[in-house]
Structure formats: structure tokens, C-alpha cells
Amino acid sequence: MGQVIAVIGAGTMGAQITQVLATFGFEVRLHDLDDARLAAAVGRIQRGRFGLDRGVERAKLTADQARDAMGRISTTTSLEAACAGVDGVLEVVFEDLSLKMALFRRLDPLVGAGTILASNTAGLSIAALAGATERPGRVIGWHWFQPCAVMRLNELVVAPATSDATVATVSSWAERCGKSVRVVGDNPRTWGHVANRLNEAVRAEARRVVDEGLADADTVDAIMREGFAWPMGPFEGQRLPE
Ligand SMILES: NC(=O)c1ccc[n+]([C@@H]2O[C@H](COP(=O)([O-])OP(=O)(O)OC[C@H]3O[C@@H](n4cnc5c(N)ncnc54)[C@H](O)[C@@H]3O)[C@@H](O)[C@H]2O)c1
């Protein structure tokens, strides 16, 4: 079982994922390009709306567990230091294929032969990222949903070369974090993995209904809650807090 994970990118998702991994016992090396971003991420992990302090207030974890989780997180602006000896790397930088491919190309020789390289991309091709490395069998999409401390789904995106062992290992890491794992395929010709394609289809239709003047956003949300038992409507889902 992996113990040490490097999270590359300390933005909205990187900070939240780091928090969850550390809460469930992983040592996490959080990397971003400058100290200010790393400090802001640590602040959100501690004091954010779904951060550790709130978790303690809401009795989701004890003060000791929150302190231990924070103790398992280290930050660095050095990619080399972040990646030394890790079991896995989770890339969480901007949704930009050439940026991610360049990063995977750089990560490949930095990590050990057995290290898994995962991406939190919401829709870019995992096969393309795998092709930027010499370890396509150990490249996978590991897609989280925010707020990461609350949302149960982890979507694992499997490219043709991704090995069964990689899927099994990342599944075990996700399950250790209490997540529900759903494994889906990779379509390099379309942006969006399965979860985002479904969500975007509903949102697009909801926007069309409003544009046509058939119902306002609140009515659309109510229809989906009351008619289809959705916990919240498509417009409410777009107003999620950080
Ligand atoms: N925001 C969401 O709700 C959400 C949900 C699921 C998946 N995603 C995916 O997660 C990824 C990140 O999204 P986000 O919303 O956290 O973005 P963000 O803009 O909040 O954060 C991205 C971070 O990456 C850092 N970064 C950029 N280039 C870097 C590099 N070369 N090395 C190290 N750090 C670098 C930036 O400094 C920034 O802090 C994207 O691929 C996105 O599609 C986002």
C-alpha cells in the first residue's frame, strides 16, 4: 500500500485532495511554483469551508486526527524534492494538455520505476499523458470531485495501456480515503470523462430551457429535486462554495 504521494499543483483541487489523503494516513508532498500559493493552500486545508478545523467542529474528525493530518503534509517548490521516493504522483495543475504532457515528461525520470503517475484531469486524454512517459502502464486518471472531503466519487480513467495492477493500486488508495471507485474508459477524441460529460449534458439542456424562457433557474432546480430526487438541481451545483 502506498504511503507517500506527491500532489503537483496546490490550487482548489490540489489543496482539497492533499487534505483528504493526509487525513487518511498518506504522507503528502504538496508542490506548486511559489511559496505564496503553497501557504494559501495550507491555509485552506486548515481553515477552509471544508477544511480540518471545520471537520473538527462538525465532529467528522478529532482535534488529534486533524493535527496528525496536518503533520503529514509538507510543501515544496522543488519538483525533485516533492517526487523523491514517492509511491504515487497526482498531477493537479491547470487543465491544459501541453502543460500536463510537459509535466509528465519531466516527472517520468524523476520517480522510481514502480511509481504511479496519476492525473486529476476532468477531461483530457490519459493516453496522451501516458504517451509522454516511458511507463504507460503506470499512468491513470484519478479524478476527484469537490468538496473532496465530502464527495464520495473517485472516477478512475483507464487508457488502453494502463495496467490492471495500476488500477488495483489506485483503487486501494481511493478506498482507503473512503471513496467510492468507478472505473471508466478514456476517449482521446472528446474532452470530458464520463462524469463531466453527463453533468455537462444536463447543464447544457438546463441552460437551453432557461434561454428559451420555459422556466427560470430556480424552477429547473426544483423540478430536478422534486421530480427526479436529485439532491440539488443543475444550477445549484454550479454555485458550490470553495
Ligand atoms: N475545480 C474543480 O472543481 C475540478 C474538479 C475536478 C477536476 N479538476 C481538475 O483539476 C485540475 C486543477 O484544477 P483546479 O481547479 O485545482 O485549478 P487551480 O487553477 O485552482 O490550480 C492549479 C494550480 O496548479 C499550479 N500549477 C500550474 N502549473 C504548474 C506547474 N508546472 N507545476 C506546479 N504547479 C503548477 C498553479 O499554480 C495552481 O496553483 C484541472 O486539471 C481540472 O480540470 C478541477
The ligand as an ORCA input file, in Angstrom:
! r2SCAN-3c Opt
* xyz 0 1
  N     -12.069     22.818     -9.883
  C     -12.788     21.686     -9.939
  O     -13.940     21.606     -9.461
  C     -12.173     20.455    -10.561
  C     -12.833     19.228    -10.369
  C     -12.247     18.075    -10.885
  C     -11.070     18.152    -11.599
  N     -10.463     19.355    -11.786
  C      -9.171     19.364    -12.494
  O      -8.134     19.567    -11.542
  C      -7.051     20.290    -12.172
  C      -6.754     21.529    -11.353
  O      -7.924     22.304    -11.237
  P      -8.053     23.426    -10.096
  O      -9.458     23.902    -10.148
  O      -7.472     22.936     -8.810
  O      -7.087     24.551    -10.708
  P      -6.429     25.818     -9.980
  O      -6.258     26.869    -11.023
  O      -7.180     26.161     -8.737
  O      -4.986     25.279     -9.513
  C      -3.986     24.869    -10.407
  C      -2.660     25.009     -9.688
  O      -1.660     24.426    -10.488
  C      -0.479     25.185    -10.309
  N       0.452     24.940    -11.416
  C       0.331     25.317    -12.708
  N       1.381     24.886    -13.411
  C       2.178     24.212    -12.545
  C       3.409     23.525    -12.688
  N       4.042     23.422    -13.856
  N       3.938     22.933    -11.587
  C       3.322     23.019    -10.401
  N       2.144     23.657    -10.210
  C       1.584     24.242    -11.285
  C      -0.978     26.622    -10.249
  O       0.000     27.477     -9.682
  C      -2.242     26.462     -9.417
  O      -1.983     26.647     -8.032
  C      -7.503     20.573    -13.607
  O      -6.996     19.577    -14.449
  C      -9.026     20.480    -13.503
  O      -9.645     20.118    -14.725
  C     -10.973     20.505    -11.271
*
